[in-house]
Amino acid sequence: MSMKGEEWTVMKTLRWTAAYFQTHGIEQSRTDAEVLLAHALSITRIEIYTNHDKPLHAEELKTFKSFIQRRITHEPVAYITGKKEFWSLELTVTPDVLVPRPETECLVEAVLDVMVGREAGNNILDMGTGSGAIVCALVSERPKNRYYAVDRSESALLVARRNATRYGLEKAIAFSRGNWFEGVEGMQRQFDIIVSNPPYIPQHQIKKLPPEIARYEPLCAIDGGADGLDAFRSILHAAPDYLAPDGKIFLEIGFDQRPAVSAIIEEVGCYRDFVCRKDYAAKDRVVQSGI
């Protein structure tokens, strides 16, 4: 993209960028071009089309070119813009946290479904909270509960707190640092609901993931150990000590992990009412069980 002697309108810039992204193997080339251009111009994606013939100023082009250079290295769009929508909340994201995925909204839906008729007074624990996407979504829907959000990364907790504060949700959430239940030590038998999107990618598969994930997202948020099940073993073996009577646990899983996670649940021996829910692509995505 040359800036010299040529006028670059919004639409011309968009079309050029989408084509350029395609040549660099960017799958959602048009969408990514729209999101980054809108961010560079501080407008909405709809306004790209209502302002299609507006020329870009030199400073706008300079900013946008820097976004293009970052994206062709496969840096996630969310890290470039610093934000990602989840559950209709625009969340701050940084390279310290996993980029929230649409399929994780199925985890939120599963928790909300079991809260029908018991919308208030619950103790709810979000483990490995990352950006705080799950806990913020839950608080936004069911504010009359007590929420706890744990992560072993202080940098991730800073992002989660920032997202909670932006929407005025921070008073409902107690944030603490720790590896899984270390963050709530001393709260045995107190949680009505435990929810987590743990790392579940087998180590040998990480290098095969799209570069947006393999190169840029925090390894601790995706690395599930040799078979992808390390976090499930840790959580499911310890959770019965922390769940209240009739408490329930909800976990996001990989699309092919239902049998293995079910086997861990059976091995623990005290869980009941196992359910596996599918995501929007009809793939196994959420397991839930009670004690």
N, C-alpha and C positions, 0 to 999 in steps of 0.2 A: 504494500500500500504506500504509494508515493504521495506526499503532501504538496509537491511543487507543481504549480501551473495547472492544477486541476481542481474542480469543485467537487467536494464529496457531500452529497445530500444524505439524509438519514437512510432512505431506501437503497441508494446505491451502495452505501457502506454496509448495510445489512446483507444485501445479496452477495457482495464481494466476500464478506467474512464467512458466510455460510458455505460458499464454494471452497474457500481456502481451508476451512475446518475439515471439509470432506477429504481434501487431498492429504490431510494429516491424520486420517483415521478417527476423527471425532464422530461418534455415532449420531448424536442428536445435534447435528451441526446447525440447523436453522434455529432450534429452540435455544441452544447455548448462545448463538449470535444475538438473538433477541434479548435474552436476559442480561448479557454483558453490555450490550449497547444501551439498553434502558438504564442500567446502573451507571454507566459512564456519563450519561446525559441527565441523570436524576429525574427520569420520567418513567411512566408505566409502559408495559409492553404494548398496550392499546395505543398509547400516544405515539409510539413509533409510526403507526399507520396514519394517524391523524396529522402527524407532522412530517410526512414522508418526503416532502420536497424542501425541508429546511436544511440549509447548509451547516455543516459542523465547523465550529471555530477551531483554530490551530491547537488550542489547549485541550479541547474536547478530543480531537484526533490523537493527540499525544497520549492522553489518558487511556483512550480506547486501544491504541496500539500496544500499550503495556499489558492490557488485559489479554489481547490476542496472543502475545508472545508467551504469556503464562499458560494459557489454555492449550496451546499446541504442544506443550510439554506434558499434557494430560493432568495438569493440576485441576482438581475439582472446581467447578464453577462456584460452589458454596464457599470455598476458601478464598476465592478471588473477590467475591462480593462481600464476604463476611456474614452471610445470612442464608437461612433456609426456612421455608414454610413447613410447618408440621401442625396438624390439627387446627388449621386456620390461625396459627400463631407464627409470626415472623421471628425466628430465633436467631440469635447471634451464634455463629460457629467459627471456630479457629482450628488450626491443625492439631490442637491438643485434644479434640473431641471427634468422635465418629460423626459423619454427616447423617442426620436423621433420614430414614427411609420411609416411603409410603407404607410398606408392608408392616412396619412397626405400629402403625395406627391400628392394626388388627389386635395387637396386644392391649392397647388402650380400650378398644371396644369390648374385649373379653372381660376386662376388669369391671368396666361400667355395667355390663350385663348382669354380673352377679351382685352388683350393689343396688339393683332395683329393690325397693322396699327397705333398704338399710343404708340410706344415703348419708347418714351423719353418725359421728361418734366412733368411727373406725380408726385403728392405727394401721397405716399403710406404709410399707417400706419399698423403696425403689433402689435396687442394688446395681452399682456400676452406672450411675445416673448420667455420666458424660455431660452432654449439653443441657441436661435437665428436661429433655423433650417429653419423656413419659410422665414424670411427676408434674410438670407444668400443665400438660394436657388434662391430667386427672384433677388437679386442683381447680382448673378453670371450669370443669364440669361439676365437680362435687366438692365445694369449698368447706363444707362443715365436717371435715375429718382432720385427723392429725397425720401429717406426712413426714417421712424421714427419707433423706436422700444421701446415699453413701457412694463414695468413689475413692480409689486409692491415689488418684492424681489431684494434687492441690490446684494445678492449672485448670483441670476440667471443672472442679468445684467452683472456681472463680467464674467460669463461663455460665455454669448452671445458676449461680446466684444472680448473675447479671440478667439472665433471661427471666428469672422469677421476679426480680425487682421491676423490670420493665413493665410487667403486667400486674403489678401490685399483689403478687402471690406469695411474697417471701415470708410473710408472717405465719403462713400455714405450714411452712416447711422447715424442718431442722436438718441442716446440712452437716455432715461429718466425714472425716477422712478415715479410710480404713479399707482393708482387703476383705470384701464380702461382709461377714457378720462382725468383723473386728470393729466396724464403725458404730455398732449398736450393742457392744458388750454390756452385759448387765440387764438387757431387756428381754430375757428369756420369757417365752409363753405370752408375749404381749401383742403380737402382730396378727391382725385379722386377715390381712392380705400382704403377700410378698410378691413383687413383680420384678422381672429382670430381662434385659436383652444382653445376655453374656457373650463373650467371644466364643465362636463355635466353628471357625474355619480350621480344618486340619492343617498342620504346619506344611505338609508337602504340597498343599494346594494353593498356598498363598502366592507363590510366584506365578501361578497360572491365572490369577485374578486380573481383571482390567487394571491397567497402570494407575488409574485414578485411585484405586484402593491400595494396590500392592506398594506403590511408591510413596503415597502421600498420607493415607489415614494411619492413625496411631496403631502400632503393632499390638499393643496390649489390649486394644478394643476388638481385634479380630482373631488373634492367635488362640485357638482352642486346644493347643497341645497336639501330640502325635496323632490322635484320632479325632480331635475336635470336641472331645467330651470332658476335658479336665474341669471346666467351670461347672458343668452340670453335676458332676460327681461331688464337687465341693459344696455346692449350694444345696443339692437334694439330700445329702447326708446330714447336713447341719440344720436345715430348715425346721425339722420337727421340734427342735429345742426352742425355736423362736416363734413358731406359730401358736396363736391362741387356740383354745378348743373350737372346733369347727372352722379353723382358719383355712385359707386357700393360697396356693402358690401358682403363679403364671410365668411361663418362660417362653421366650422366642427361640425357635429352633431352625436349623437348616432344613431345606425341603425334603431331605432324605434321612433325617435323623430320628424320626418318630420311633422306629423299633428299638434303637439303641437307648434313647432317653426313657422309653417305657420300661426297658429292662432294668435300668438303674432304679427307677421308681419301685419296681417289683422287688428288687434286691434290698432296698431300704426296709420295706415290709410294713410300714405303718400308714401308707397313703391309700386313699380310696377315691372313687368317682373320677377316674381318669378320663379326660376329654382332650381330643386334638382338633383344633380349628384350622381351617384353610384360609389362605390369604386371597386377595382379589384375583390372583392368577390361578386359583384352585390348587395351590400347593400347600402341603402341611406347613404350618407356620407357628402355631401357638399350642403349647400343652398346658393343661391346668389340672390340678389335683388338690384334694383336701385331706385333712387328717381327722 
